[in-house]
Amino acid sequence: MADLNQYKTIEEFAGWLAAGLDRPTAKFLENILQGIHTSKSIKLANVARALGESSDLHATCNRLSRNLAKSGLAETIATRLLEQGAHRVKRHTRLIVHVYELAKPNARKMQYLQDSVQNQTLGEANYQVCEIYACNTGAAKYLPLLTTFWSRCAPGYISDSQEILTALRRVLDATNGRGVVLVDSRGMQTTTFDDVCKYLLTDNDRQFISNSVLEDRAFVYRQQRKTLAELIEICALPYAGRLYKVLPVDWETIDKRSYLDHYISSTPKKLFDWAIPMEFGSLRARYQGRPVIIIVLKTSHSTLGESKTTIITSYERLHTRKTILVPIHAYISINDVIAAHKTLRDSYNPADLQVSKYDRMQLLITLLHAVIFFETRSFKIKSPLSRLKPHEGDYHRDFLLPEDVERLRHLDSN
C-alpha cells in the first residue's frame, strides 16, 4: 500500500489516484479534484471557476461535464480508495454503516429523481447515499472507506437492502472479514434493517453491533417467542454507572428524547458536561435462528429526562459489567464519528449536485468521497461528546470532579 502521508497537496494525491490511467482521464481527474477541494463545492460552475482557466467558464463546465461520463472511472476510484483504506482495518475496528437521503426538492431535470408516479404523488425528490467508514473506538481519526449513491427510480434498482448489502460485502471482501460492523439503523426502513441483520447473522464469526428498530419482530427467548419490546421489559438491569454527555448550556432547546444522539459544536465555556445516571443489562436470545445478545441501556436525569436504548450484538461472553460496556461504548460514540463526517462532507455542500445524468452524479459523489478521503488524513474528531468518564477542559458541570472532592476534603480538614 502507498504511504499517502507523502502526498501533501490535493494535486499530489490526485496524481497518485490517477496513476496508470490514460493521460486525458488522469488530467481530468487531477483538475476536478483540485477544483472541488479549492472551491469547497461539487457544483460544476464553482469547480470550473476555482480552476481559473483562461477559456470561457461555460466551456470549462461543458468539458468537466463530458468527462464525468467516463465509463468505469467511478469504480476505479472507489476501488483504489477502498483497498488503500482496508489495510488499516483491524479485527476490532468499527465499520460504521450510515445511510442518508440527498434531497433535491426543487430539481426537475435530474435523471431518475421523480420518474415514478409514486414519488410524484408523495412529493419525494431525493437520492439515497450509503457511507461506510472505519474508526477505532475512542480514536480521534476515522477513514471513509466507501460511498455509494442510488435512486429508487433507476433501472435495475431492486431495494435499498440490496444497495446497502452490496456496499457492505464489498468492504468486508476488501478487509478479508476484519472489522466490527456497526449499523446505524436510523436512516433505514424497518424491512431494510431486517435484511441487513439477516445477512450479518449468516456468519457466526462476523461481529456486529446495532441499535434496533425491530421492536415488533419475533425473537426466541427461553424457547418462547417474544417481541423485542417484550424482551426490553423483562431484561434485568443489574449494573449501574454514569454516562458523561456534553450538551449546550441552553439544553431547553434540544429534544430530550434524543439527547444521547445530540451533537453540538460550540466552545467549551458554552457547553455543559452532564453526568447522566445509567442502568444496563443484557440477555441472550435468538433471531433468525442465530444467537444474539440484547443490551438495554436506561438513562435518567432530573433535567434531561429518561431514555431507553436497545443494542443488538453478536458479541459473546457478555457476563460482566466491564464486558457489556465494550459494545455500549462502541455504539454511543458513533454519533461523534457520524457528526464529524457530516461536518466535513457538508462543508462541500453535496446538495449542490446539479448534473442531470445519473452516471455523472455517481462519479461526482465518488470524487467528493475521494476529496474527503484526502481531508481526513489531517481531520480530527473532537473529544468524544459521549463517554464513560468526565471530559477534560473548562466545562460547566452538574457534578464534582475527583480533584474538586479532594480540595473540599482538604478544606474541611483545616
N, C-alpha and C positions, 0 to 999 in steps of 0.2 A: 504493500500500500504506500501511496505517496505521503510525504510529510508536508501537509498543507500549510504548516506554520512558516514555511519558507516563502510562501506567496503572500506578500504584504499588501498588495493592492488588488482591486477588483479586476484590473487588466491582466495581472499575472495569474490570478485564479481562473479567469476565463480562458487564458492560454492553456492552462492545464486541462480544463474541461473540454476544450476543443481539439486536443491533441489527436491526430490520426484522421480527422475529418478533412474533406476536400476544402480547398482554400476559400471558395465563396461562402461555404457554410460556416467555416471557422471565423471568417471575417464578420459575418452577420452575428454570430454568437457573441463574439467579443464586443461588438458595437452595442447590441441590445442589452447585454448585462451591464455594461458601463452606463448606458442611458438610464436603465431602471434604477441602478444604485445612486446615480448622481441626482436624478430628478425626484427620487422617492415616490415614484408613481409607475403604474403599468398602463397608463393612458398614452397611446402612441404619440399624440401631439406633444405631450410633455417629454417623452423619451427622445423624440426627434429634436426638440428644442435644446435638450441637455447635450446632445451630441455636437451642436454648434457647427454643422457642416455648411459649406459655402452655397450648396444647392438650395433650391426653394424648399420651404418647410413641408409643403404638400407633397413634393416629390420624395422627400425622405420618408414621410409617413407611408406612402404607397410602396416604397421599396421594403420597408420593415414589414408591412402587411403581407406582401407577396412572399417574403421569406418565411413568415410564420406558417405557410402551407407546406413546408418541407416535411415530407413523409418520414416517419420513424425517428425524427430528431428528439421529440419529447421522450420517447422510450430510451434512447441512447443516454440522454442527460440524466434521467431518473435512475437508470441502472448504474451509471458511474458514481453518482452521489450515494446511492444505497450501498453499493459494495464498499465504498470508502468509509461510510459510517458504521457498517455492520461489524467490522473487525474490532470496534470499541465496545461492543455489547458483550457483557459477561453474563454468567448464569443468573445473577440476581438483579441485573439491570432492568428497570421498568420499561416496557414498551407500551407507551400510552396511546390508546386509540381514541381519537376525538373527532366527532362529526359535527359540521355546522352547515347552515344554509347561506349561500351567497345570493342575496336578494337583489333583483333588478326590477322593481315595481313599475318603472316608467319606460322600460325598454319595449320596443315594438318589432324590431327587425332582427333581433339576435336569434340565431338558429336554435330550434328545439326548446325554446323557452316557454312559449304559450301555444304550442301547436295542437294541444289536445283540448277538446271541448270541455273536459272535466276541469282542467286548470283554468280555463277562461271563466267557467261557472263559479269556481271557488275564489277567483281573483288572485290565484297564486302566480308569482313570477319570480322563480328562483332556481338556482342550480345547487347541487349538493357537493360538498367537499369533505373528504376524509384525510385526516393528518395522523401520521404515526411518528412519534418522536421518542428518543431514548434518553433516560435520565436516571441516575442512581439516587436512591432515597437520601435526602439531606444534602445533595450536591448543589453547588451554585451554578453549574453548567449543564446544558442539555444540547441535544443534537437532533434536528429534524431529519428523519430517515426517508420518508416518502409522503408525497401529497398527490391524491387522485381527485379528479373532477368529473362530474357526470350530470346528465339531465335525465329526468324520468320520462321525457318525451322523445329521447333519441332512439333511433333504430337499434335493435339489439339489446335494449335495456330489459333486464329481467326483474330485478328487485334491488333495493338498497342493500339487502343482505348479501347478494351476490357481489356487488361492488366492494363492500367492506371486507368480505372474506377473501376476495381475490387479492386485495392490497395486503391483508394480514398474512396470507400464505406466502406472498412474495417476500415480505420482510423476514418471516421465520425461515424461509429457504435460505435467504442471504446470511442469516445469523447461525445457520445449522441448528435451529431449535433453541438457541440460547435466549434468555430473557424471560421476564415475568410479564405476561400480557395483562395490562391494566385497562379495562374497558370503562370509559366514561359514557354511561348509558343515557345521559340527559338529552343528547341530540338525536336519539334513536326512537323509532316507534317500538312498541312492545314486541310485535312479531319479529322485527329485525333483531332486537336484543336477544330474543329467544333463539333465533337461528345462530347467532354468534356463540351463545352459550353451548348449544348442541355441538358446534364444531370444536370448541375448546375442550369439551368433555370426551371427545373421541380418542384422546391420547392421555393415558394415565400419567405420563411423565411431564405433561405440559402444565406449568404453573400459571395460574391466573388469579386476579383479584378484580372484583367489580362491585359498584353499588348496584342496586336492584330495582327494576320496575316490573317484577314478576309476582306482585302481591296476590294475584288471583290464580297463579299456576300451582299445580299439584306437586307436592314433594312426598316422599315416603319417610316417615319418622316412626321408629319402633314398630315397623310392619303395619302402620296405619297411614292412610292418605290424608294429608293436611295441606292447606294452602300456606303460602309464606306468611300471610297476615296472621294466621293462627299460630304458626311457629314463633313469630315475633312475640306474641302474647305469653307463650309458655316458656320462653327462653329465660333461664335464671341469669341474673346479673351480679355475680358474687364479687367482682373486682371493682375497685374504685380508683380514681386518680383525678388529675386536673389537666385540662387542655388549655393552653395559653394561646389566645387569639387576638391579633391586632385588628382593631376596628377604629373608625373615626370617633373623635370625641363627641360629635353630634350624632350619636348612634340612633336617635329617634327617626332619622331619615331613612334607615335601612329596613328591609323586610326581615322581621325577627325570625320568620320560618326558615330563612335561608342564610342565617349568619355564618354557618360553618363554611359556606361556599363563597362568602363575600370577600372580594379582593379590592384593595384600595391602593392608591399611590400618592401619599401625602408625606410631608416632612414629619419626623418623629414627634416634635412638640405638638403636632395636631392630631396625634394618634393616642389611643388608649389600649394598654395591654390588659385584657380581661382574663381573669383566672376562672375558667368555666368548669365546675364540678362535673365529672362524668362517671357513669357506671357502665360496665360492659361484661359480656359473657358470650359463650358460643355453644352450639350444639351441632351434632353430626346428623346429616340426613342424606337422602339420595334424590338426585334429579336426573331425569333421562336415563335412569338405570345406573348412574355413576355416583360415587360418594362425593359430597361437598360439605364444607363447614360453613355454617351460617353464623355470622357475628352480629350481635346487636349492640349498638353504642347509643346510650342515652345521655344527653347533656341537659343540664338545667341551670338556670341562672335567674336570680330575682329580677334582674333588669332585662336580660335578653330573651327570657322565656325558655321553653322546653322544646327539645328536638330529639327525634329518634332516627338514627341512620342504620341501614342494613347493608352488610357487606357479605358477598358470597365469594368463597375462595376454594381453591383446590389444595391449599396448604394442609399438610398433615401435622400431627403431633402438637396441636394447639391445646396443651393441657395446663399451662401455667399463665399467670398474668403477663410475664415477660414475653412468652411466645405469641400470645394473642395480640400484644401491642405491635408486633412487627407488621402484619398486614394492615392494622389500623393506621399506623404512622405512614405506611406506603400510600394508603388511599387518601387520607386527609390532606396530604401535602401535594397531591397532583393539581389542586386548584392553583397553587403558586406557579407551577410549570405551564399550565394551560394559559393562565393570565399573562405570564411573561411572554409566551409565544404570540399571544394575541396582540400585546403591545407592540412587539416588533413587526408582526405581519400588518397590523392596521396602520403603521407608520407609512406603508406603501399604498394604502387605500385600495385594496383589491376590488372594492365596489366600483372603481373607475374602469373596470373591464368593459370595453366598448366595441371590440371587433365583432363582426357579425357571424363569422363561420365557426362552427363547433370545434373543428380540429385545431383552428388557430387559437381559440380560447384555451384548449387543453395545453397547448405548447406554452402559451403565455403564463398560465398558472404554474407550470413546471419551471419556467425561467424565474418566476418570483421565488419559488422554492429554492432554486439554486442561489439566488442573491441572499436569501435568509440563511441558508446553509453557510455561506461565507461570513455573514454577520455574526452568527452565533459563536464563532471562534473567540470573539472578544466581548461577547454579551454575557452578563452575569445575572442570575436570578437574585432578587433581593432576599434578605434574610427571611426564611420561611415565616409566613404570617400565621400559620397554624402549627404549633409544635407542642412537645410534651414537657418543656421546661421554659422558664421565663425568658423573654427576649432581652438581649443586651441593648443598651442605649438609653437615651433620655426620653422615656415614655411616661405618660400619665398611667397610674396603676390603681387597681382596686384591691391590691394585696401588698404585703411587705416582702421584700427580698431578704434572703438569709442575712446579708450584711446589715440590713435595717434592724432585724430582730436582734442581732448581736450587739449593735450600738445601743439599743434600748435596754438590753440586759446590763450593759456596762454602766449606763446612766442610773439604772435602778440600784446597782450595787454600790454606787457612790452616794 
